[in-house]
Amino acid sequence: MQLLSGKGKSLLCAFAASVVSVSAFAQAWPTGTVTVVVPWPPGGPSDIAARPFAKSLTGTVGQTFVIDNRAGGGGNIGSAAVARAKPDGQTLLITSSAPIVINPSLYKNMTFDPLKDLAPISNLLRVPLVLVANPSVPAKNLKELIAHVQSKQGKFSFGSSGSGTPQHLTGELFNSVLKLDMIHVPYKGSAPAIADLLGGHIPIMFDSTIAIMPHIKSGKVVPIAVTGAKRSPLLPNVPTFAELGQPSLESYAWYGLFAPAGTPKDVIAKINAETVKFMKGPEFEKIRAETGSEFVGDTPENFGKFVQAESIKWGKVVKSSGATVD
């Protein structure tokens, strides 16, 4: 058998060393404290997923995970910081859908491209929205509500938790699909919007089930329909828009996990595996039950396809509505 030449041995050794190096890097993740950026203020919906995620992985992977709430710019500031971070798995992003699939169409000047500069890891929560009305509105179902809005001839308004949020854009989708002419009234968050809904200052709004459920239970607002593909276990007696003949009004407030683009695929795979394992645990199952989310843990590839589809969908809604924040 012919022996390798000196040059051949050197090449073989170099190749073996590179394989060992890459393997060791993947096995070593995380190599220190992992920063999980949440581009929203503390206590917001993204924290519902982020804080138990950080706590769980701190206990399972041997390093500390810390939450960095970096709010501003409709989620753009914190998301951009992760997009610019070193792609080594030590900086992650947990965010709602807005800065990923809505803001690129809504803002004229984005400092990063979410589809190019961030690597999808997994969906975490996907929460259906519910259309609710103040009891003073003379409508207890979708047909009656549509007739009432049309009778107002452009003088009927809907509230939302802010321009560019899934709640706002779902209202615009509702406007477009049903050929209505409602006026959007944006608020700085869900809480003030709900307060004005309860006070009768705005007649209707879309919001996540977790935010509005206490007021549905108390009878202070009337649920009209939910935007999920199937009925919410939290609202089993409230029909979906699909059941009412409007399947194109399917919409969710979803929250996902991302890393900077260029993060090695084996590191992404390990983060994904740890994340899905966490999502199957009892603590997160309780969170899913409380929020009305199905299990949506997925592969990075499938989550990436979902993000692409959502970007196209909401880009069309922004364009047709003329919505902008710049």
Salt bridges, closest charged atoms under 4 A:
ASP47 OD2 - ARG51 NE 3.09
ASP68 OD2 - ARG70 NH2 2.48
GLU172 OE2 - HIS168 NE2 3.01
GLU243 OE1 - ARG231 NE 2.87
GLU274 OE1 - LYS277 NZ 3.46
GLU294 OE1 - LYS230 NZ 3.92
